Amino acid sequence: MNNNFIVDYLSFIQQSPSQMYIQAMEDSCVILLPKREIILDSYSKSHNWQHFGRVISETVYAETANRVHDFLFRSAEERYKNLLKQHPDIFQRVSLFNISSYLGIQGPSLSRIRKRISRQ
């Protein structure tokens, strides 16, 4: 999933250790931002940094809200179809184990969903 912000935003805001483990599944270009105090200081000195921070926070919020919505209101099959629609090449790039984990289902459930969809 190219050109995305990957961040534990709650950890950043609360200045607490992350409860997540974030791992790149393929070669990636990573930009590590400085400590929160330095970023906040940059916000106070530059409208461009304020804009950049707002874009990141809005993007992260929207992605998080969409993910929560998916888990609350969509079935595993709907989440699978949505992933396939948004990222058709994902199965050539990531293992089925990681895809099932991302979808919040066990491997056998993913296999059943894929089999059912291939019959349609």
Helices and strands as residue ranges (DSSP letters): H 9-14, H 36-45, H 47-73, H 76-86, H 90-93, H 96-103, H 107-119
